[in-house]
Amino acid sequence: MLTTDIPSRKVGLLDSDRLGLGPKWEIAQSPDGRFEIRHRDRGTPYRPTTRPHSWASLLDRLEHSFRAAGVPRARPLPTKWGRDTELTISAVQALDPLLKDGEPYVLRRGYLPQPVVRMTGERHPTGALRDGFLTSFVNVSRIEPIAQKAEFTGILDHWLTVLSDIGLHARHITIHGHNAVWRRREVCGFTVHFRHLDLPISDIVLLWNAEDPTSMAVDLGSGLERLAWARTRQPWWDLVLDRFATTGATPDALDAIRTATLLVGGGISPAARGAGGIVRRVLANVPADAAPLGVSALVRASHGYWSLTSPMAVPWPEVASVIEREIHRRGLRADVPIPTPRAGWS
């Protein structure tokens, strides 16, 4: 399998079979191993979709495209992880038994739209999240154990079909990466990135256990919100927050409520440490005077969004109550005047 590839640090997929791509793709390589692959018809203009945006319809189209290729949808991982991370931060964690422990099984396989929480989103020098980044999002993934490298190129090729099915056609896609192996603890890998025009949209990773290269898997990952952004080219916060983007609250505060809804809705209560401590850390971004009339409208909308991919264990009214108590626990006192209400929160 990949045993001979590890010492040389070159994967060989690019030279041997062009990543499974046909003659319509042009490959440019640099001496340091970096490569870029673009469609020969790349000069055609891109016209963003003008159809009304719907998260449910985009998810339906993704699932239909995977199902047409015989790839079933897997049930989501729990929000609380508790192994290497307190929370689920990627669908690839479903491959941990195979890749990290050398066990002959995985926790999930197939198409997996997985809600995740990451505290690593890129930020401006002011601390505000940059466009394209969120604390929580739906990780659109395909995770598969494989027996040979050719399966990796087949999954890569099918992803181009999926992108085309949602309106992101191959002629506007650039495939790029570095033809070398990386290693992180027990796992080695080779990563290929996808860009739609100027916007990074996904990557696909060939993974294997460092001690047993026959234990291989593929992790294809993107973000539902980022795919929608590529399709529509709407302003980022208008796309993600919809009507709540004009409430007057900062995007970071709204992002925090959205994330806390996923965590509390998944059964995680605010606490001093552990997963509950992350809830508290997230809500520290919400000033106590940001929502004097409550957060119920935003919680209800966020609860409905997360429920599209992961059943919520806690009803939205209870989630809103928990979040409001945590926000006001930090800030409000009986002798502090009530701030002027801002429209759109409840």
ZAMAR-203553 format. One record per residue (C-alpha): x, y, z. Coordinates in steps of 0.001 Angstrom, whole numbers, padded with zeros to 6 digits, always signed. Example, Ala and Ser with C-alpha at 12.3 -4.5 7.8 and 13.67 -1.06 7.14 Angstrom:
# residues 2
+012300-004500+007800+013670-001060+007140
# end
This chain:
# residues 346
+000000+000000+000000+001639+003233+001193+004612+001751+003045+007134+002841+000422+005584+006291+000172+006259+007313+003764+010106+007482+003697+010136+009422+000411+007361+011760+001627+005907+011737-001900+002501+010206-002388+002819+009448-006093-000891+009832-006859-000289+012958-008877+002374+011455-011112+000813+008031-011577-002822+008777-012383-003358+012570-012269-005591+012064-009210-007943+010122-011469-008800+013220-013523-009274+013157-017277-007566+015066-020104-009741+018172-019626-007675+019043-016556-004333+020834-016829-001680+020207-014153+001053+022633-013132+003760+021483-010689+006553+023383-008966+009955+021956-007939+008954+022000-004249+006068+019574-004912+003220+022061-004977+000625+021520-007677-002396+023246-009166-004968+021597-011424-007465+023661-013419-010087+022899-016039-009172+023839-019591-012483+025814-019918-011795+027871-016789-012237+031238-018517-016038+031070-018625-017813+033526-016271-019598+032386-013125-023151+033545-012491-024282+033017-008873-027625+031349-008380-030610+033681-008214-032920+031126-006619-034152+031836-003084-031706+030449-000539-032878+027413+001487-030686+025355+003818-033084+022412+003621-033080+022339-000176-029274+022532-000336-029012+019618+002094-031534+017664+000024-029511+018222-003134-026305+017117-001450-027912+013974-000043-029490+013114-003401-026146+013493-005171-024380+011191-002701-027228+008681-002680-027168+008503-006495-023601+007197-006217-024572+004627-003592-023232+006636-000637-025666+006432+002301-026194+009218+004829-024767+008474+008278-026300+009631+011544-024444+012479+013265-021882+012043+016001-022809+013394+019446-021975+017040+020092-020020+016088+023203-016972+013992+022274-014673+013687+025283-011718+011869+023734-009007+014149+022324-011426+017089+022304-014348+017983+024574-016622+018559+021565-016979+017078+018097-014904+019357+015875-014935+017282+012670-016683+014287+011137-013252+012693+010691-013341+011807+014405-015622+008931+013395-012505+007308+011906-010546+007377+015190-010826+003633+015960-009306+002700+012594-006721+005459+012218-005627+006062+015799-006257+002741+017547-005652+000296+014699-009078-001284+015232-010893-002809+012226-013969-000554+012414-015160+003051+012217-017973+004816+014067-019619+006227+010940-019155+005941+007188-020700+007555+004131-022131+011040+003684-022259+012858+007012-023504+016444+007491-022102+016931+011009-022669+020009+013216-019334+020923+014782-017881+023553+017107-014413+025014+016559-012811+027856+018465-010134+028318+015796-011935+030484+013220-009777+033205+011689-010257+036647+013247-009438+040260+012503-006856+042047+014693-009872+043431+016589-010867+039874+017523-013963+039766+015295-014499+036706+013102-013461+037096+009483-015910+036462+006670-016156+032746+005933-015577+031646+009532-017940+030642+012337-017603+029101+015769-020114+026437+014724-021093+025123+011311-022283+022015+009481-019258+019979+008398-020376+018411+005087-018319+015225+004917-017813+011898+003288-015825+009511+005455-014872+006059+004205-012403+003327+005148-010689+002171+001943-008509-000752+000856-006529+000865-001977-005455+004310-003125-007587+004161-006275-010675+004562-004068-009349+007956-002979-009231+009244-006543-012724+007869-007195-014107+009777-004203-012287+012921-005353-013806+012619-008822-017288+012083-007391-016960+015235-005286-016618+017212-008522-019956+015693-009565-021534+016714-006248-020249+020267-006631-021628+020429-010156-025007+019160-008922-025287+022159-006578-024184+024652-009242-020406+024802-008686-019166+023477-012011-015745+021992-012707-014622+024826-014976-014650+027175-011969-012861+024740-009620-009130+024737-008890-007600+021653-007243-004318+022275-005455-002000+021025-002754+001456+019770-001898+002541+016360-003134+003921+015266+000238+002936+013286+003305+002295+014904+006680+002157+013176+010075+000240+014075+013236+000794+011651+016085-000646+008265+015032-001899+009389+011621-000272+010202+008270-002027+011928+005431-002050+013609+002040-004350+016610+001501-005892+018011-001670-007715+021369-001569-010579+022693-003698-011185+026334-004530-014194+027826-006342-012788+030837-008215-011113+032751-005345-012923+030991-002480-011577+027885-000655-014499+025488-000316-013285+022013+000711-010517+019470+000987-010103+015722+000685-007556+013808+002733-006069+010355+002254-005342+009065+005774-003622+006026+007227-002301+004713+010514+001409+005526+010757+002280+002072+012085-000068+000147+009792-000465+001839+006374-003054-000762+005355-005495+000940+007767-006576+003632+005306-009508+005998+005024-010695+009069+003153-012048+012245+004738-013796+014660+002396-014782+017848+004186-016498+021146+003479-018930+023483+005234-022601+023817+004380-022469+027564+004960-019342+027943+002825-020883+025969-000053-023943+028225+000103-021647+031262+000094-019887+030011-003052-023220+029391-004784-024817+032753-003963-021875+035113-003290-024085+036917-000786-022481+038984+001980-021307+036395+004528-023217+037541+007599-026415+038193+005648-026213+034619+004369-025567+033008+007758-027655+035213+010051-030455+036189+007661-032786+038752+009278-030794+038768+012512-027845+040397+010745-029668+043757+010971-030596+043659+014672-027747+045933+015731-025928+043220+017668-022396+042299+016601-021942+039233+014380-019752+037688+017094-022557+037945+019648-025024+036409+017200-022527+033671+016318-022184+032932+020042-025959+032533+020505-026071+030303+017431-023253+028134+018820-024666+028007+022341-027975+026820+020869-026200+023827+019322-024389+023005+022577-027268+023473+024994-029686+021871+022525-027326+018890+022487-027677+018507+026248-024594+020443+027431-025279+022892+030275-023027+025822+031223-020426+024789+033791-017058+025791+035211-015081+023251+033185-015291+020573+030517-017818+020852+027695-019991+023086+029880-017040+025419+030273-017002+025875+026483-020658+026963+026595-019700+029568+029180-016667+030655+027136-018781+031052+023997-021449+033113+025760-018801+035443+027185-018978+037071+023724-022556+038210+024425-022834+041397+026512-025529+041254+029161-027276+044237+027567-027236+042790+024045-030690+041237+024257-032752+042842+027027-035948+041287+025656-034433+037820+025405-032881+035663+022700-035849+033453+021903-036233+034390+018212-032593+033738+017370-032504+030559+019461-035641+029264+017773-034198+029926+014294-030830+028396+015226-032506+025395+016840-034405+024797+013612-031200+025086+011576-029247+022564+013667-032240+020229+013686-031915+019860+009907-028840+017696+010475-028864+016648+014152-031892+016053+016392-031853+018438+019352-032200+016801+022769-033508+019973+024467-036530+021973+023157-035814+025508+021997-037743+027341+024784-035616+025583+027395-032460+026296+025412-033380+030003+025298-034008+030033+029047-030626+028445+029809-028787+030880+027533-030557+033928+028953-029791+032878+032527-026121+032426+031656-025875+035806+029896-027515+037701+032717-025700+035746+035419-022548+037609+034412-023829+041125+034004-027157+042378+035212-027724+043776+038719-030951+045094+040205-029596+048640+040401-028441+048793+036776-030855+050623+034411-032444+048436+031736-030906+049274+028323-033017+050521+025439-034390+047418+023607-033144+046528+020154-035625+045128+017683-035488+041631+016256-034359+039532+019188-037613+038123+020497
# end
